[in-house]
């Protein structure tokens, strides 16, 4: 926390804040409203509770109104590229952040970084920062759905499975409700933990999570399984989606025989180890099909299938339609 204290606090000679801390927010079209609200609302509440403008929040956009993944829109006070004095800017992105290719936005973010503005990303925002070339050799947090692909496309970025990460002049957050925890830390670094608690209480946010808290339930809670051997095998599978392990390797890693591991999976899931593994990889592939612009061959490779034809056949067997058909099917917005 000392790192954020030193780099976020704006103090005058007497040790008090002398002007509002200026936070720019760039919601990329299709952003998740939850992530946006949890980022900006604590700053608004801090102003209300303190009865003075501690924070000045400025929305940026490429158009006057930016639509979220639902029906709500955010009004942009400034356009991308406008010269505004900022202390911190957050990019908030949902949907498929890998498809974002706006050169003007990338140039603007790089210009802000050169000027010493602290740069942040929320949910898929870290992907946008990585595409702008701003996350090389930096630790970062990103929504768990994007983590594997971000690691694959930007191996020089250090993806952490945490709620938020502060690495020097970069602040990244996994999205959802996690910005509430990040904003608590930011406000506490500026105005003390007692005041930050008042802001969190305003939102009935009484269980403040540490930055290192996990983004998802543990494997035991998610699976409802009790065997540590099953937990270990599934954890290994989730870490090796694109380079599948063999049954023998999984058995060695979990320190049981392949036969016993298969028996445990059959008793727990009604499937063999490798049947469960294939379904896990196909479920990952379906998320990529429905939420990214990656081509079918790239997704097949990213989920460990030898070729697009083999992948397409396995996909149809599991989901009842081929990947290209599934991609065209109507669905609700991806959060």
Buried (B, 14 or more C-beta within 10 A) or exposed (E): EEEBEEBBBEEEEEEEBEEBBBBBBBBBBBBBBBBBBBBBBBBBBBBEBBEEEBBBBBBBBBEEEBBBBBEEBBEBBBBBEEEBEBBBBBBBBBBBBBBBEBEEBBEBBBEBBEEEBBBBBBBBBBBBBBBBEBBEEBBBBBBBBBBBBBBEBBEEBBBBEBBBBBBEBBBBBBBBBBBBBBBBBBBBBBBEBEBBBBBBEBBEBEEBBEBEBEBEEEBBEEBEBEBEBBBBBBBBBBEBBBEBBEBEEBBBBBEBEBEEBBBBBBEBBEBBBBBBBBBBBBEBBBBBBBBBEBEBEBBBBBBBBEEBEEBBEBBBEBBEEBBEBBBEEEEEEBB
